[in-house]
Amino acid sequence: MMTNEKSIHGLHHVTAITGDAQKNIDFYCCVLGLRLVKLTVNFDDPGSYHLYYGDELGRPGTILTFFAWPGAYRGRIGPPQVSEIAFAVPSGALDYWTKRLKERAVKPQAVVERFGERVLGFVDPDGMRLEIASSLESVEPKGRPWADGPIPVEHAIRGFRSITISEEGYENTATLLTEVMGFQAVGSERNRFRYRAGTGDGFASTVDLLCVPDAQHGGMGAGVVHHVAFRTKDDAQQKAWRQEIAGKGFNVSPVMDRTYFHSIYYREPGGVLFEIATENPGFTADETVEQLGRKLMLPPWLEPNRAAIEQAVQPVRLPASRL
């Protein structure tokens, strides 16, 4: 069981795959109004971009990232995968988003009600399933939107609302979430089971498990989530989590230095890749707030290879502050 020595506050980031870096930037910055907070490369595959989007600072709980693999085949969404990502917006904002998506040639789905929220579904240029969720009550979601983005602040995305993990069976994953990671079961609707981080403040802290035993298995590729990261406070708590999870019989990676956070990885019982990432040092570790996302940043160990890396990655057009 979770002890007071460590805690999971909710989601840190979600990482997916795109086959076209430019279309990805145009969609997430110009359509959804997220800020490109870091333009870097995949540290394990430095010949390809790693794009980070979030709020003004890229705070944990707002960060959606992409491995940009040019020409990657379209993946197949199905268990075991993170199959939907939901963003939080203020109540009453869905009419604005429905209109905006239509104006930007993005086809929105019919709004549905789920767990007392209105949810608008759509897909990104790679076919990844996204949602925008708004409370039916006059509740302001936590999180601070990017004030210099193209979306009026009163309608802007605040960060993640939740993720949905599709599984053939949900019980073993639910046990990991509740008995090891400290989540609490908060409700169910048909084959959807909702869990919330026990120590979070409600921001970016919700995981839905969708039980789909007869669904076709997913396949990795463009438009598919690669992994989901949960946030913990610091290195000391991450070390305690590593000991806890390894002690439960899971294979856990060593601590990986990702410059902007430190990471450990393991697969949950259904097979989805989980990460626990530290909340620090953050994206201003190597750039000022004003300069975030304006040029290619490399970690110190890759800097000597900058010329070769810049030749390997395709140039991209970065968005202006306001669009």
PyMOL commands that set and color helices and strands:
alter all, ss='L'
color gray80, all
select helices_A, chain A and resi 21-31+94-103+171-180+235-247+283-285+303-312
alter helices_A, ss='H'
color red, helices_A
select strands_A, chain A and resi 10-18+35-42+45-54+63-68+81-88+112-114+117-123+129-135+159-167+183-189+192-197+206-211+225-232+256-257+262-267+273-278
alter strands_A, ss='S'
color yellow, strands_A
deselect
rebuild
show_as cartoon
